[in-house]
């Protein structure tokens, strides 16, 4: 599965590594470019902006947002300018959960299993 990750702090970067280790293709973006370069060196595809991240994802696009609670709304709002209406936008704030507006995308048990191992 291909997945975009926005926010490459300790949690976002480690989730990205775990997902890549389990065979998922990751497209990554962060406000600070240093973690993008690090993860690109480990096999992720780096993006220059949220719009570039969306462009590099195949449909159906899936984006995981791992940023501080205080900026989550702004990031989601900015992302919506570039992503189609029916896209999946998971966000991990406390317990793992995802938000989907498309019924066919509601079962991501394989992805959640890989993340929670």
Buried (B, 14 or more C-beta within 10 A) or exposed (E): EBBBBBBBBEEBBEBBBBBBEBEBBBBBBBEEEEBBEBBBEEEBBBBEEBBBBBEBBEEBBBBBBBBEEEEBEEBBEBBEEBBEEBBBBBBBEEEEEBEBEEEEBEEBEEBBEBBEE
